[in-house]
Amino acid sequence: MKRVLLFVVVLVSAQAASAQTFKLNVAFESSPRGKVTLMLYNTDTLPRVMGKKMSRNRATFSGELSHPTYAEVIAPNGQKTSLFLENSDINLLFNGKEPEMSHVTGSRTNSQYRYVLEQCREGDGSYNTAQLAEHARKDKAATYTPLLIYRYLLPRCEPSTVRELVSMLEGEALESYHYQLLVRELQQPGTQTVGGTNQMPDIVFFDSRHKSLHSDSLLSDSSYNLVIVGATWCKQCSNAKQEASRQHEGLNIITIDIDNDKRLWDADVVGKLLIEHIPYLILIDRSKKIVARDIRAWELKRLLKAENR
């Protein structure tokens, strides 16, 4: 009888522990040897970074989460995909051709987020902002809603619409990383990222020879501009630049490496644009107005096509 009771106690304890932990299994169809990186954005501070060595094209991560959390998985070759993690067994099949299309199972939050995007996707690959806004109003407590607002509505909608949507958020949405970013954006006087109507500020930064430059002097008025905020040691940053060049040959690309500035995360570009992570991509039109920010390089073709319609 004592053995039965002990077994029951151990089983209940194991189930309780598993209910408070996540297990992420990452699989690659083929991948170079090296380390897979998991970045957890569960606060408004720098992300929690976890690394695992590949074993037979696989890597497994585990840990505890207090609520569903936005995360990025970075392959050994620098490609990355984003997803939401929660305390469950989650499987990710990494798509090397289109990383953001990687297949994820086991995360209810992630499935809901992907479903919303599919519902609002237009035939040309762009997203219907009116439909996204309605989803944001309906799902005001969902962890993924601040990301919808930040990534897809903030660059396109009027400031009043964005403020309305952010003010409606509640519950788990208030604990998300992107909610913190939205609050900072809306508190910033003269923020140049809402509605696509405000100018890109002039940024003073340094090149590899530590010579100071002004972004205003490098922005082109004859083509779209892409500012990539990164670091010289950041492989994902150089990959983003290569992918951006492949997506659009006529794009004027400006690279700002924060480690060329002795102030690092206190550099001018970080403060003026509220940079939270790298690489950080900002698309700017010919009149120096911000079109979209915190985008992925593979999104450029769709964004530019939508802009030129």
Buried (B, 14 or more C-beta within 10 A) or exposed (E): EEEEEEEEEEEEEEEEEBEEEBBBBBBBEEBEEEEBBBBBBBEBEEBBEBEBEBEEEEBEBEBEBEBBBBBBBBBBBBBBBBBBBBBBBBBBEBBEEEBEEBEBEBBEBBEBBBEBBEEBBEEEEBBBBEBBBEBBEEBBEBBBBBBBBBBBBBBBBEBEBBBBBBEEBEEBBBBBBBBBBBBEBBEBEEBBBBBBEBEBBEBBBBEEEEEEBEBEEBBBEEEBBBBBBBBEEBBBBBBBBEBBBEBBEEBBBBBBBBBBBEEEEEBBBBEBBBBBEBBBBBBBBEEBBBBBBBBBBBBBBBBBEBBEE
